[in-house]
Amino acid sequence: MKVPDRRSTLVALLGIVSKAAAQRIDSSPHQPFDPNEDVKLPNGKSQRDEILKADYDKNLKDAAELVDLAQQLREEIEKNDAFVFSLTALKKTDDIEKLVKKIRGRMRHN
């Protein structure tokens, strides 16, 4: 009987290990991450629904603040001369723009 050399033993061993690894991967209970799959939180609620609800609440709060800033801007413009704008009015326009971008970003994300 002939004794196998090291190379053939190593090749046979690698074949057995790779076959076992392939079977282990195929029988793995873990599924790849699916972004469309809805994840449940520990309390049983849908994670997607909770995120949408939080974004909705933030949008309502920001929209109310937006209305308030727009009214303040209108008052600031009315009390100034036709050819002069105050730095406060310019600051309010920047704040309005930032709020609008935040709201738009949340709406696009959903």
LOLUM-409119 format. One record per residue (C-alpha): residue number from 0; x, y, z. Coordinates in nm, 4 decimals. Each point is the difference from the previous one (the first is absolute). Example, Ala and Ser with C-alpha at 12.3 -4.5 7.8 and 13.67 -1.06 7.14 Angstrom:
<pts>
PT    nr       east      north         up
PT     0     1.2300    -0.4500     0.7800
PT     1     0.1370     0.3440    -0.0660
</pts>
This chain:
<pts>
PT    nr       east      north         up
PT     0     0.0000     0.0000     0.0000
PT     1     0.1310     0.3393    -0.1026
PT     2     0.0164     0.2885     0.2537
PT     3    -0.1501     0.3242    -0.1364
PT     4     0.2392     0.2888    -0.0343
PT     5    -0.0512     0.3315     0.1783
PT     6    -0.1347     0.1848    -0.3011
PT     7    -0.2802    -0.2444    -0.0741
PT     8    -0.0912    -0.0149     0.3688
PT     9    -0.0150     0.3805     0.0160
PT    10    -0.2152     0.0184    -0.3139
PT    11    -0.2394    -0.2621     0.1373
PT    12    -0.0186     0.1799     0.3338
PT    13    -0.0714     0.3358    -0.1668
PT    14    -0.2733    -0.1626    -0.2073
PT    15    -0.1692    -0.1389     0.3108
PT    16     0.0257     0.3339     0.1852
PT    17    -0.1332     0.2032    -0.2929
PT    18    -0.2915    -0.2418    -0.0492
PT    19    -0.0881     0.0213     0.3707
PT    20     0.0221     0.3800    -0.0105
PT    21    -0.2261     0.0165    -0.3061
PT    22    -0.2595    -0.2194     0.1714
PT    23     0.0179     0.2149     0.3119
PT    24    -0.0539     0.3191    -0.2011
PT    25    -0.2930    -0.1530    -0.1900
PT    26    -0.1700    -0.1124     0.3187
PT    27     0.0594     0.3301     0.1820
PT    28    -0.3199     0.1267     0.1661
PT    29     0.1000     0.3634    -0.0577
PT    30    -0.1478     0.1692    -0.3027
PT    31     0.1763     0.2865    -0.1769
PT    32    -0.1230     0.3461     0.0955
PT    33    -0.2997     0.1049    -0.2043
PT    34    -0.0680     0.3775     0.0211
PT    35    -0.3642    -0.0581    -0.0977
PT    36    -0.0560    -0.2422     0.2876
PT    37    -0.1761     0.1582     0.2954
PT    38     0.1863    -0.0339     0.3286
PT    39    -0.1993    -0.0391     0.3194
PT    40     0.1053     0.1833     0.3149
PT    41     0.0116    -0.1782     0.3367
PT    42    -0.3431     0.1459     0.0837
PT    43    -0.1419    -0.1661    -0.3149
PT    44    -0.0505     0.3182    -0.2006
PT    45     0.1337     0.0490    -0.3499
PT    46     0.3301     0.1885    -0.0084
PT    47    -0.0918     0.1601    -0.3336
PT    48    -0.3344     0.1218     0.1380
PT    49     0.1672     0.1449     0.3088
PT    50     0.2564     0.1867    -0.2121
PT    51    -0.2740     0.1354    -0.2266
PT    52    -0.2029     0.1108     0.3018
PT    53     0.3023     0.1757     0.1539
PT    54     0.0744     0.1752    -0.3304
PT    55    -0.3648     0.1054    -0.0299
PT    56     0.0059     0.1480     0.3499
PT    57     0.3258     0.1853    -0.0761
PT    58    -0.1491     0.1330    -0.3252
PT    59    -0.3061     0.1313     0.1847
PT    60     0.2168     0.1703     0.2622
PT    61     0.2315     0.1501    -0.2632
PT    62    -0.2954     0.1155    -0.2132
PT    63    -0.1480     0.1822     0.3003
PT    64     0.3370     0.1637     0.0613
PT    65     0.0191     0.0859    -0.3697
PT    66    -0.3362     0.1790     0.0153
PT    67     0.1155     0.1919     0.3075
PT    68     0.3257     0.1057    -0.1675
PT    69    -0.1857     0.1059    -0.3158
PT    70    -0.2338     0.2196     0.2047
PT    71     0.2964     0.1532     0.1839
PT    72     0.1716     0.0658    -0.3334
PT    73    -0.3111     0.1677    -0.1364
PT    74    -0.0196     0.2279     0.3062
PT    75     0.3708     0.0813    -0.0303
PT    76    -0.0352     0.0913    -0.3676
PT    77    -0.3114     0.2123     0.0638
PT    78     0.1656     0.2113     0.2693
PT    79     0.3094     0.0750    -0.2123
PT    80     0.0316     0.2466    -0.2855
PT    81    -0.0508    -0.1217    -0.3574
PT    82     0.3719     0.0297    -0.0748
PT    83     0.1419    -0.1376     0.3242
PT    84     0.0063    -0.3530     0.1372
PT    85     0.1144    -0.0761     0.3503
PT    86     0.2497    -0.2698     0.0877
PT    87    -0.2763    -0.1591     0.2069
PT    88    -0.2126    -0.0423    -0.3123
PT    89     0.2902    -0.1594    -0.1868
PT    90     0.0642    -0.2338     0.2952
PT    91    -0.3659    -0.1031    -0.0010
PT    92     0.0182    -0.0845    -0.3727
PT    93     0.3030    -0.2210     0.0722
PT    94    -0.1876    -0.1730     0.2836
PT    95    -0.3020    -0.0512    -0.2265
PT    96     0.2197    -0.1501    -0.2702
PT    97     0.1638    -0.2407     0.2484
PT    98    -0.3391    -0.1160     0.1282
PT    99    -0.1314    -0.0546    -0.3516
PT   100     0.3071    -0.2079    -0.0879
PT   101    -0.0452    -0.2138     0.3128
PT   102    -0.3666    -0.0636    -0.0801
PT   103     0.0739    -0.0705    -0.3674
PT   104     0.2815    -0.2392     0.0927
PT   105    -0.2238    -0.2016     0.2322
PT   106    -0.2760    -0.0139    -0.2618
PT   107     0.2383    -0.1180    -0.2721
PT   108     0.1548    -0.2602     0.2283
PT   109    -0.3369    -0.1677     0.0534
</pts>
